[in-house]
Amino acid sequence: MASSLIRRDQFEITPEGITHLPTGTRLTPGPADAGSGVIRSGRPGKDPGSEDGYDCDELHRIMRELWAEYLMNHPPFTER
């Protein structure tokens, strides 16, 4: 099975974290360090036979890259 393409426009990025909209997978930054955080998987591989299956490892890698990019462009914040 081929995985669905993961695109930048599928993500919502805010100071509270990053969410992959098609799957609901979310990265929430740590309270003491915005560069660390927790990824809660949504449904990346819910239906392996369908076109909406995403590779979990690739999705998490892209989320971490996009979050690191966001932090570089937005100074660290202390309040949320």
MMTF fields as JSON, N, C-alpha, C and O atoms, coordinates in Angstrom:
{
  "mmtfVersion": "1.0.0",
  "mmtfProducer": "UNKNOWN",
  "numBonds": 319,
  "numAtoms": 320,
  "numGroups": 80,
  "numChains": 1,
  "numModels": 1,
  "chainsPerModel": [1],
  "groupsPerChain": [80],
  "chainIdList": ["A"],
  "bondAtomList": [4, 2, 8, 6, 12, 10, 16, 14, 20, 18, 24, 22, 28, 26, 32, 30, 36, 34, 40, 38, 44, 42, 48, 46, 52, 50, 56, 54, 60, 58, 64, 62, 68, 66, 72, 70, 76, 74, 80, 78, 84, 82, 88, 86, 92, 90, 96, 94, 100, 98, 104, 102, 108, 106, 112, 110, 116, 114, 120, 118, 124, 122, 128, 126, 132, 130, 136, 134, 140, 138, 144, 142, 148, 146, 152, 150, 156, 154, 160, 158, 164, 162, 168, 166, 172, 170, 176, 174, 180, 178, 184, 182, 188, 186, 192, 190, 196, 194, 200, 198, 204, 202, 208, 206, 212, 210, 216, 214, 220, 218, 224, 222, 228, 226, 232, 230, 236, 234, 240, 238, 244, 242, 248, 246, 252, 250, 256, 254, 260, 258, 264, 262, 268, 266, 272, 270, 276, 274, 280, 278, 284, 282, 288, 286, 292, 290, 296, 294, 300, 298, 304, 302, 308, 306, 312, 310, 316, 314],
  "bondOrderList": [1, 1, 1, 1, 1, 1, 1, 1, 1, 1, 1, 1, 1, 1, 1, 1, 1, 1, 1, 1, 1, 1, 1, 1, 1, 1, 1, 1, 1, 1, 1, 1, 1, 1, 1, 1, 1, 1, 1, 1, 1, 1, 1, 1, 1, 1, 1, 1, 1, 1, 1, 1, 1, 1, 1, 1, 1, 1, 1, 1, 1, 1, 1, 1, 1, 1, 1, 1, 1, 1, 1, 1, 1, 1, 1, 1, 1, 1, 1],
  "groupList": [{"groupName": "MET", "atomNameList": ["N", "CA", "C", "O"], "elementList": ["N", "C", "C", "O"], "formalChargeList": [0, 0, 0, 0], "bondAtomList": [1, 0, 2, 1, 3, 2], "bondOrderList": [1, 1, 2], "singleLetterCode": "M", "chemCompType": "L-PEPTIDE LINKING"}, {"groupName": "ALA", "atomNameList": ["N", "CA", "C", "O"], "elementList": ["N", "C", "C", "O"], "formalChargeList": [0, 0, 0, 0], "bondAtomList": [1, 0, 2, 1, 3, 2], "bondOrderList": [1, 1, 2], "singleLetterCode": "A", "chemCompType": "L-PEPTIDE LINKING"}, {"groupName": "SER", "atomNameList": ["N", "CA", "C", "O"], "elementList": ["N", "C", "C", "O"], "formalChargeList": [0, 0, 0, 0], "bondAtomList": [1, 0, 2, 1, 3, 2], "bondOrderList": [1, 1, 2], "singleLetterCode": "S", "chemCompType": "L-PEPTIDE LINKING"}, {"groupName": "LEU", "atomNameList": ["N", "CA", "C", "O"], "elementList": ["N", "C", "C", "O"], "formalChargeList": [0, 0, 0, 0], "bondAtomList": [1, 0, 2, 1, 3, 2], "bondOrderList": [1, 1, 2], "singleLetterCode": "L", "chemCompType": "L-PEPTIDE LINKING"}, {"groupName": "ILE", "atomNameList": ["N", "CA", "C", "O"], "elementList": ["N", "C", "C", "O"], "formalChargeList": [0, 0, 0, 0], "bondAtomList": [1, 0, 2, 1, 3, 2], "bondOrderList": [1, 1, 2], "singleLetterCode": "I", "chemCompType": "L-PEPTIDE LINKING"}, {"groupName": "ARG", "atomNameList": ["N", "CA", "C", "O"], "elementList": ["N", "C", "C", "O"], "formalChargeList": [0, 0, 0, 0], "bondAtomList": [1, 0, 2, 1, 3, 2], "bondOrderList": [1, 1, 2], "singleLetterCode": "R", "chemCompType": "L-PEPTIDE LINKING"}, {"groupName": "ASP", "atomNameList": ["N", "CA", "C", "O"], "elementList": ["N", "C", "C", "O"], "formalChargeList": [0, 0, 0, 0], "bondAtomList": [1, 0, 2, 1, 3, 2], "bondOrderList": [1, 1, 2], "singleLetterCode": "D", "chemCompType": "L-PEPTIDE LINKING"}, {"groupName": "GLN", "atomNameList": ["N", "CA", "C", "O"], "elementList": ["N", "C", "C", "O"], "formalChargeList": [0, 0, 0, 0], "bondAtomList": [1, 0, 2, 1, 3, 2], "bondOrderList": [1, 1, 2], "singleLetterCode": "Q", "chemCompType": "L-PEPTIDE LINKING"}, {"groupName": "PHE", "atomNameList": ["N", "CA", "C", "O"], "elementList": ["N", "C", "C", "O"], "formalChargeList": [0, 0, 0, 0], "bondAtomList": [1, 0, 2, 1, 3, 2], "bondOrderList": [1, 1, 2], "singleLetterCode": "F", "chemCompType": "L-PEPTIDE LINKING"}, {"groupName": "GLU", "atomNameList": ["N", "CA", "C", "O"], "elementList": ["N", "C", "C", "O"], "formalChargeList": [0, 0, 0, 0], "bondAtomList": [1, 0, 2, 1, 3, 2], "bondOrderList": [1, 1, 2], "singleLetterCode": "E", "chemCompType": "L-PEPTIDE LINKING"}, {"groupName": "THR", "atomNameList": ["N", "CA", "C", "O"], "elementList": ["N", "C", "C", "O"], "formalChargeList": [0, 0, 0, 0], "bondAtomList": [1, 0, 2, 1, 3, 2], "bondOrderList": [1, 1, 2], "singleLetterCode": "T", "chemCompType": "L-PEPTIDE LINKING"}, {"groupName": "PRO", "atomNameList": ["N", "CA", "C", "O"], "elementList": ["N", "C", "C", "O"], "formalChargeList": [0, 0, 0, 0], "bondAtomList": [1, 0, 2, 1, 3, 2], "bondOrderList": [1, 1, 2], "singleLetterCode": "P", "chemCompType": "L-PEPTIDE LINKING"}, {"groupName": "GLY", "atomNameList": ["N", "CA", "C", "O"], "elementList": ["N", "C", "C", "O"], "formalChargeList": [0, 0, 0, 0], "bondAtomList": [1, 0, 2, 1, 3, 2], "bondOrderList": [1, 1, 2], "singleLetterCode": "G", "chemCompType": "PEPTIDE LINKING"}, {"groupName": "HIS", "atomNameList": ["N", "CA", "C", "O"], "elementList": ["N", "C", "C", "O"], "formalChargeList": [0, 0, 0, 0], "bondAtomList": [1, 0, 2, 1, 3, 2], "bondOrderList": [1, 1, 2], "singleLetterCode": "H", "chemCompType": "L-PEPTIDE LINKING"}, {"groupName": "VAL", "atomNameList": ["N", "CA", "C", "O"], "elementList": ["N", "C", "C", "O"], "formalChargeList": [0, 0, 0, 0], "bondAtomList": [1, 0, 2, 1, 3, 2], "bondOrderList": [1, 1, 2], "singleLetterCode": "V", "chemCompType": "L-PEPTIDE LINKING"}, {"groupName": "LYS", "atomNameList": ["N", "CA", "C", "O"], "elementList": ["N", "C", "C", "O"], "formalChargeList": [0, 0, 0, 0], "bondAtomList": [1, 0, 2, 1, 3, 2], "bondOrderList": [1, 1, 2], "singleLetterCode": "K", "chemCompType": "L-PEPTIDE LINKING"}, {"groupName": "TYR", "atomNameList": ["N", "CA", "C", "O"], "elementList": ["N", "C", "C", "O"], "formalChargeList": [0, 0, 0, 0], "bondAtomList": [1, 0, 2, 1, 3, 2], "bondOrderList": [1, 1, 2], "singleLetterCode": "Y", "chemCompType": "L-PEPTIDE LINKING"}, {"groupName": "CYS", "atomNameList": ["N", "CA", "C", "O"], "elementList": ["N", "C", "C", "O"], "formalChargeList": [0, 0, 0, 0], "bondAtomList": [1, 0, 2, 1, 3, 2], "bondOrderList": [1, 1, 2], "singleLetterCode": "C", "chemCompType": "L-PEPTIDE LINKING"}, {"groupName": "TRP", "atomNameList": ["N", "CA", "C", "O"], "elementList": ["N", "C", "C", "O"], "formalChargeList": [0, 0, 0, 0], "bondAtomList": [1, 0, 2, 1, 3, 2], "bondOrderList": [1, 1, 2], "singleLetterCode": "W", "chemCompType": "L-PEPTIDE LINKING"}, {"groupName": "ASN", "atomNameList": ["N", "CA", "C", "O"], "elementList": ["N", "C", "C", "O"], "formalChargeList": [0, 0, 0, 0], "bondAtomList": [1, 0, 2, 1, 3, 2], "bondOrderList": [1, 1, 2], "singleLetterCode": "N", "chemCompType": "L-PEPTIDE LINKING"}],
  "groupTypeList": [0, 1, 2, 2, 3, 4, 5, 5, 6, 7, 8, 9, 4, 10, 11, 9, 12, 4, 10, 13, 3, 11, 10, 12, 10, 5, 3, 10, 11, 12, 11, 1, 6, 1, 12, 2, 12, 14, 4, 5, 2, 12, 5, 11, 12, 15, 6, 11, 12, 2, 9, 6, 12, 16, 6, 17, 6, 9, 3, 13, 5, 4, 0, 5, 9, 3, 18, 1, 9, 16, 3, 0, 19, 13, 11, 11, 8, 10, 9, 5],
  "groupIdList": [1, 2, 3, 4, 5, 6, 7, 8, 9, 10, 11, 12, 13, 14, 15, 16, 17, 18, 19, 20, 21, 22, 23, 24, 25, 26, 27, 28, 29, 30, 31, 32, 33, 34, 35, 36, 37, 38, 39, 40, 41, 42, 43, 44, 45, 46, 47, 48, 49, 50, 51, 52, 53, 54, 55, 56, 57, 58, 59, 60, 61, 62, 63, 64, 65, 66, 67, 68, 69, 70, 71, 72, 73, 74, 75, 76, 77, 78, 79, 80],
  "secStructList": [7, 7, 7, 7, 7, 7, 7, 4, 4, 4, 3, 3, 3, 3, 6, 6, 3, 3, 3, 3, 6, 6, 6, 6, 3, 3, 3, 3, 3, 7, 1, 1, 7, 6, 6, 7, 3, 3, 3, 3, 7, 7, 1, 6, 6, 1, 7, 6, 6, 1, 6, 6, 7, 7, 7, 2, 2, 2, 2, 2, 2, 2, 2, 2, 2, 2, 2, 2, 2, 2, 2, 2, 2, 1, 7, 7, 7, 1, 7, 7],
  "xCoordList": [0.832, 0.0, 0.876, 1.84, 0.542, 1.236, 0.581, -0.641, 1.41, 0.892, 0.443, 0.943, -0.503, -0.953, 0.137, 0.916, 0.183, 1.154, 0.841, -0.306, 1.864, 1.72, 2.171, 3.305, 1.268, 1.559, 1.529, 0.813, 2.309, 2.396, 1.026, 0.731, 0.196, -1.101, -2.095, -3.218, -1.694, -2.553, -2.376, -3.036, -1.498, -1.191, -1.716, -1.69, -2.191, -2.551, -1.489, -1.289, -0.813, 0.271, -0.07, -0.304, -0.095, -0.369, 0.63, 1.358, 0.686, 1.579, 1.247, 2.093, 0.04, -0.361, 0.071, -0.054, 0.576, 1.04, 0.742, 0.388, 0.893, 0.694, -0.22, -0.063, -1.168, -2.128, -2.16, -2.239, -2.097, -2.285, -3.79, -4.369, -4.413, -5.869, -6.521, -7.553, -5.97, -6.637, -6.713, -7.649, -5.729, -5.688, -5.974, -6.315, -5.84, -6.001, -4.757, -4.785, -3.657, -2.409, -1.908, -1.885, -1.497, -1.159, 0.155, 0.428, 0.968, 2.167, 1.863, 1.526, 1.983, 1.769, 3.111, 3.749, 3.564, 4.872, 4.883, 3.854, 6.079, 6.243, 6.097, 6.442, 5.596, 5.37, 6.654, 6.645, 7.748, 9.0, 9.898, 10.773, 9.687, 10.551, 9.708, 9.269, 9.482, 8.647, 9.248, 8.538, 10.546, 11.199, 10.963, 11.247, 10.445, 10.103, 8.587, 7.893, 8.092, 6.651, 6.187, 6.98, 4.885, 4.249, 3.475, 2.766, 3.61, 2.814, 1.728, 2.002, 0.508, -0.63, -1.152, -1.63, -1.05, -1.479, -2.988, -3.714, -3.429, -4.842, -5.13, -5.1, -5.407, -5.707, -4.91, -5.495, -3.547, -2.733, -2.874, -2.771, -3.102, -3.215, -4.554, -4.641, -5.595, -6.901, -7.406, -7.84, -7.355, -7.881, -6.79, -6.692, -5.961, -4.82, -5.16, -4.309, -6.375, -6.728, -7.237, -7.522, -7.356, -7.914, -6.826, -5.651, -7.225, -6.276, -5.886, -4.955, -6.569, -6.24, -5.294, -5.221, -4.552, -3.556, -2.263, -1.763, -1.711, -0.476, 0.565, 0.234, 1.817, 2.914, 3.176, 3.538, 2.991, 3.117, 4.501, 4.611, 5.551, 6.908, 7.179, 7.76, 6.759, 6.965, 6.14, 6.618, 4.925, 4.066, 4.695, 4.736, 5.182, 5.812, 7.087, 7.358, 7.866, 9.104, 8.786, 9.425, 7.804, 7.431, 6.87, 7.156, 6.076, 5.538, 6.663, 6.626, 7.669, 8.785, 9.557, 9.976, 9.746, 10.443, 9.656, 10.225, 8.361, 7.532, 7.49, 7.494, 7.449, 7.427, 8.759, 8.767, 9.877, 11.19, 11.27, 11.801, 10.748, 10.72, 9.864, 10.246, 8.719, 7.83, 8.555, 8.495, 9.239, 9.94, 11.067, 11.322, 11.741, 12.809, 12.243, 12.913, 11.02, 10.41, 9.565, 9.089, 9.378, 8.595, 9.393, 9.628, 9.803, 10.605, 9.89, 8.661, 10.66, 10.049, 9.008, 9.182, 7.96, 6.877, 6.778, 7.122, 6.308, 6.201, 4.753, 4.485, 3.829, 2.424, 1.678, 1.992, 0.688, -0.154, -1.585, -2.476],
  "yCoordList": [-1.184, 0.0, 1.246, 1.341, 2.17, 3.442, 4.39, 4.41, 5.169, 6.146, 7.393, 7.713, 8.087, 9.359, 10.404, 10.362, 11.322, 12.409, 13.351, 13.756, 13.691, 14.641, 16.001, 16.156, 16.99, 18.323, 19.37, 19.218, 20.423, 21.515, 22.146, 22.539, 22.245, 22.903, 22.056, 22.494, 20.862, 20.002, 20.271, 19.637, 21.198, 21.457, 22.801, 23.784, 22.821, 24.074, 24.273, 23.408, 25.422, 25.695, 26.953, 28.014, 26.824, 27.942, 27.868, 26.881, 28.882, 28.789, 27.607, 27.173, 27.094, 25.957, 24.613, 23.589, 24.599, 23.353, 23.255, 24.238, 22.056, 21.804, 20.588, 19.588, 20.689, 19.608, 19.251, 20.127, 17.954, 17.464, 17.281, 16.356, 18.146, 18.197, 16.911, 16.514, 16.244, 15.021, 13.898, 13.099, 13.833, 12.718, 13.116, 12.261, 14.398, 14.831, 14.613, 14.847, 14.166, 13.973, 15.34, 16.287, 15.439, 16.743, 16.686, 15.731, 17.733, 17.939, 19.096, 20.193, 18.853, 19.887, 20.178, 19.26, 21.453, 21.769, 21.563, 21.663, 21.27, 21.111, 22.453, 23.484, 22.467, 23.713, 24.47, 25.7, 23.763, 24.415, 24.663, 25.528, 23.909, 23.998, 23.804, 22.693, 24.891, 24.826, 23.921, 23.475, 23.646, 22.784, 21.301, 20.47, 20.979, 19.579, 19.479, 20.495, 18.294, 18.156, 16.735, 15.794, 16.602, 15.296, 15.213, 16.149, 14.09, 13.858, 12.859, 11.767, 13.254, 12.35, 11.987, 12.837, 10.716, 10.264, 10.281, 9.91, 10.72, 10.692, 9.354, 8.311, 9.392, 8.166, 8.083, 7.955, 8.156, 8.17, 6.949, 7.078, 5.79, 4.6, 3.922, 2.697, 4.686, 4.149, 3.082, 2.015, 3.354, 2.412, 2.132, 2.842, 1.105, 0.843, 0.699, 0.956, 0.296, 0.113, 1.373, 1.367, 2.446, 3.674, 4.662, 4.461, 5.711, 6.738, 7.667, 8.457, 7.603, 8.532, 7.934, 8.433, 6.851, 6.281, 7.077, 7.339, 7.465, 8.24, 7.433, 6.705, 7.562, 6.903, 7.643, 8.819, 6.947, 7.577, 8.181, 9.318, 7.434, 7.934, 9.187, 10.151, 9.168, 10.324, 11.524, 12.659, 11.269, 12.339, 12.975, 14.201, 12.178, 12.71, 13.483, 14.527, 12.973, 13.666, 15.037, 16.027, 15.096, 16.37, 17.335, 18.531, 16.822, 17.677, 18.306, 19.5, 17.498, 18.041, 19.09, 20.106, 18.853, 19.83, 21.136, 22.22, 21.034, 22.238, 23.001, 24.232, 22.271, 22.927, 23.636, 24.755, 23.01, 23.641, 24.905, 25.926, 24.834, 26.003, 27.111, 28.281, 26.751, 27.73, 28.423, 29.646, 27.642, 28.221, 29.155, 30.159, 28.836, 29.712, 31.059, 32.084, 31.06, 32.29, 33.028, 34.132, 32.432, 33.042, 32.907, 31.794, 34.012, 33.937, 33.113, 33.048, 32.491, 31.701, 32.507, 33.7, 31.857, 32.529, 31.957, 30.8, 32.777, 32.328, 32.14, 31.437, 32.747, 32.598, 32.004, 32.275, 31.193, 30.595, 30.874, 30.459],
  "zCoordList": [0.0, 0.0, 0.0, 0.76, -0.834, -0.854, 0.145, 0.296, 0.818, 1.768, 1.035, -0.043, 1.632, 1.076, 1.243, 2.195, 0.325, 0.355, 1.514, 1.704, 2.28, 3.379, 2.859, 2.406, 2.927, 2.393, 3.51, 4.5, 3.335, 4.303, 4.564, 5.693, 3.539, 3.717, 4.523, 4.77, 4.927, 5.744, 7.237, 8.06, 7.594, 8.998, 9.45, 8.71, 10.677, 11.35, 12.434, 13.286, 12.389, 13.33, 14.112, 13.533, 15.44, 16.339, 17.491, 17.6, 18.353, 19.517, 20.433, 21.214, 20.341, 21.174, 20.6, 21.272, 19.371, 18.786, 17.301, 16.651, 16.787, 15.367, 15.219, 15.92, 14.303, 14.075, 12.598, 11.737, 12.314, 10.95, 10.787, 11.356, 10.025, 9.932, 9.418, 9.958, 8.404, 7.928, 8.964, 8.942, 9.873, 10.818, 12.258, 13.075, 12.583, 13.967, 14.807, 16.015, 14.191, 14.924, 15.368, 14.582, 16.661, 17.231, 17.996, 18.723, 17.819, 18.619, 19.556, 19.109, 20.852, 21.86, 22.513, 23.028, 22.506, 23.085, 24.595, 25.264, 25.114, 26.554, 27.255, 26.677, 28.483, 29.201, 29.535, 29.578, 29.769, 30.127, 28.919, 28.963, 27.844, 26.672, 25.424, 25.128, 24.692, 23.491, 22.421, 21.519, 22.51, 21.533, 21.773, 20.911, 22.943, 23.221, 23.285, 23.337, 23.28, 23.366, 23.207, 23.175, 23.108, 23.017, 21.716, 21.348, 21.016, 19.809, 20.172, 20.668, 19.916, 20.108, 18.729, 17.977, 18.42, 17.099, 16.984, 17.906, 15.836, 15.516, 14.858, 15.511, 13.572, 12.837, 11.545, 10.47, 11.63, 10.413, 9.526, 8.306, 10.073, 9.245, 9.443, 9.361, 9.7, 10.078, 9.124, 9.558, 7.857, 6.871, 5.848, 4.847, 6.079, 5.201, 3.729, 2.878, 3.407, 2.009, 1.344, 0.146, 2.092, 1.514, 1.138, 1.445, 0.481, 0.046, 1.18, 1.021, 2.33, 3.405, 4.439, 5.562, 4.075, 4.971, 4.897, 3.803, 6.044, 6.113, 6.871, 7.807, 6.47, 7.151, 8.471, 8.463, 9.608, 10.931, 11.161, 11.621, 10.847, 11.08, 10.259, 10.758, 9.007, 8.135, 8.622, 8.609, 9.041, 9.557, 10.788, 10.888, 11.72, 12.932, 12.594, 13.187, 11.644, 11.24, 10.667, 11.023, 9.785, 9.163, 10.206, 10.162, 11.139, 12.2, 13.016, 13.31, 13.386, 14.167, 13.362, 13.917, 12.067, 11.225, 11.118, 11.25, 10.882, 10.772, 12.094, 12.102, 13.214, 14.526, 14.782, 15.295, 14.437, 14.599, 13.736, 14.174, 12.526, 11.642, 12.248, 12.215, 12.795, 13.433, 14.588, 14.715, 15.428, 16.575, 16.145, 16.809, 15.045, 14.548, 14.102, 14.224, 13.59, 13.087, 14.118, 13.854, 15.28, 16.353, 17.647, 18.118, 18.214, 19.443, 20.514, 20.54, 21.384, 22.454, 23.214, 23.463, 23.565, 24.278, 25.685, 25.926, 26.601, 27.977, 28.403, 29.377, 27.7, 28.043, 26.884, 25.725, 27.191, 26.161, 26.482, 25.74]
}
